[in-house]
Amino acid sequence: MLVLSLLPPLSPCPQITPLASIPSSSIISTNQSSNHKLSRRKTLSLLTSPLIISLPIETARAEDKDETQQEEERVIQIFQDASPSVVFIKVLALQPKSGQNKKDVPVIEEEDAKVEGTGSGFVWDKAGHIVTNYHVIDKLATDQSGLRRCKVFFEDVNGSTFAREGKLIGYDASYDLAVLKVDVEGDKLRPPLIGSSRDLRVGQSCFAIGNPLGYEHTLTTGVVSGLGREIPSPNGRPIRGAIQTDAAINAGNSGGPLIDSYGHVIGVNTATFTRKGTGISSGVNFAIPIDVVFRTVPFLIVYGPKLSSTIPYSSKLSLSFPMAHEIVLLSWWASVFGLRVKIALAEKRIGHEYREEELFDKSPLLVKSNPVYKKVPVLIHSGMPICESLAIIEYVDEVWTHSPLLLPEDPYQRAKARFWADFTNKIYPVGRKARNVEGEDLRAATKELVAMLKLLEGELGEKLSFNGETFGYVDIALIPFSCWFYTYETLGEFSIEEECPKLMDWVKRCMERDSVSKALPDPHRVYELNRELKKRLG
């Protein structure tokens, strides 16, 4: 009989039979016997045509060896890149000494502490947030004595281990997720690359990293065995859409990342089927999809556990707006400002609901969400509207603090990026004028537009992007205007590529990104839109 269980606290490590206890003679004799099984025809072939027969075989073996070695090296690289992001978590019950205040009991000293639970987790961002399962820290969450603490173990770039106290700042038992906060310098934290569970396919490779049975930083491999599974959460409510995998997950793996072949986190390991009475995994294991984690963790960081626990469960599962974990973008397909937000959400791989607005028939939700300007874009997160594109991008980068970061971390570079992003806003009124005037006014508007683009090209210089080597805040602010370049050029009878060749090279690099190419509309469609608007507005 199989029983689905959340991975329990560790018991003492099982005995392992030493490799030396396996009779070596049986291994040798098996190899020898297989080597001597040659038919008469094979023997004659080998004797008479050694070069013709043996060379292709040896070449094939060499190629197989190369492929195997490449696969091994790829897996090794995935582990080496992701392992520093994985942490080991202990929940401790401390015993204060006589007369000692319970708040003063240190967490690092474990001699007098009882380990009540262990598990895994991973670094969410450089602000010190750690994601794990709720059932790993449930005793800390329900502690009434004030004597339970959480200790988080990290491994630095040199392989040395250090520990910090983890403060519980948010949890949601309905999704079996929790967020801890540690006080660690940002340069010591290594957030992993975050992927998406939306496009997973059964059969693709996956890897689990965690601390099973107390063995820290253990890698197990497998495949995605199934999708869309339903498993119970710690409070008995179903978690829908779970990922099934045969990558071994045992006690101590809970809260650790499930990773794809590109090193991206695609889930949080949480449960396994075990044979009743044995606690042994049957190879049917489950992870919470990372898209669910995306929607939940920022909410827990901002609001903590109390507000989360007051939200009706049916509301969390509903697709209608507004609900707690939902992200909704109100925009219009040709709005450069709305396109900025679409690109930012895609770069951060944040799932959301998109609602197209009509230019001349604005929805009541838009008017209510942006009562001042009544314009797109508006991002609604957990029922809260955020207006103006640059403000939205900064909000997204601050709430979803995983990589990639859109704004620079350095204060000076961040201030500089804000200046140039704000400067790109000034392209809009100039471009709008160029689309709606003729003659001398059009030539003046075109000249002003080219001058602004040249300034931006000068700031870009020889860099790959405005942020240096990485696509970032200013790039996102400017690139949506490129879908209007064809309209500006056609009406003004000039070429932006001739005027600003380096800037157009940058546009081509940006268009190689899925976040950009999938968001921006066809320039010819935009040109036709402009013609229709001129006819309608006169």
Disulfide bonds with the S-S distance in Angstrom:
none
